[in-house]
Amino acid sequence: MPGRDIPQIDIPHIDKLVHFAEFLILGFLTLRAVKSPGSNISLAKAVILSIIIISLYAALDEWHQHFIPGRTTDIVDFIMDITGAIAGMMLHP
């Protein structure tokens, strides 16, 4: 976050990779929770429900950044969130 007294990593667009990685984990875990052993939900419905949940979370996360000084809402961050989540779901057995 800007303004902190810690060294900043100066790698262009590293934040996009971080968004992707965080949501990759979230996508995997969300699908795992929705499609837990013993659930009667089909994999297709579990994937759709997971995408809806994660999309809402990502949208709200970007929206709330609008109200935080030094932070901005970025549609590319949202796209990286969803892309990472889908990649994480693809890792589900």
N, C-alpha and C positions, 0 to 999 in steps of 0.2 A: 504494500500500500504506500503511495507517495507520502513523503514527509517523515518517514521513520529514519532513525539514525543507524541504519544497518546498511551494509554494502548492497548495492543493487546489482543483479546479474544483468549484463547488457547483451542479451541474446535476442535478436529481433523475433517477435511473435512467440516467445516462449510461453506467454500466458495462454495461447491457443492450445499448445501441447498439454499444458497443465489441465485446462478444461477437459480436453479429450480424455486424459488419463483418469481424472477423478470420476468422470461420468462413465467410463469404461467399467470401473469397479462398481459404481452404482447400478449400472445396467445389468451386470452379471448378478449382483446380489438381489436386485428387485425381482428379476425373473425367477431366481431361485426361491424367493419367498412366495411369490404368487403361484408358482408351479411346484409347490412342495410335494414330497412323496405322500401319496394317499389322497391328493386333491383330485376332484373329478373334472377340473377344468382342462380343456384341450390346450395343447401347446400354442396353437394359433391364437386362441382367446387370451392366453396368458401373456403372449408377446404384445398383443394389442393393448391390453390393460396396463402392462408395464410401460409401454411407450406413452400412453396417456398420462400416467402418474408422473413419469420422469419429465415429460414435456411441460406439464403444469408446474412442477418444481423448478425447472430451469427458467421458465418464463417469470415466475415470481421472484426468483433469485436475481435475474437481470433487472426486473422492475424495481426491486427494493434498493439496488445500487444507485438508482437515480437520486435517492434521498440522502446518500452518504457523501459527505464532502471528499473530493479527490477521486471519486469513483464515477464511472459512466456506464450507461446501458449500451450494450454492443450486440447487434444481431449476429455478428460472426461468432461471438462467444456462445450464443444460444445454439447456433448451427453446430459448433464443435461439441457442445454438450450432447445434443441428440445423436450426432455421428458416433461419439464415443460410447454412448449408451447402447446403440444398436450393435456396435462392435463387441461390447461386453456380453450382450445377449447371445451373440453368435458363438461365444465360448462355452455356453451352457451345454452340458451333455445331453 
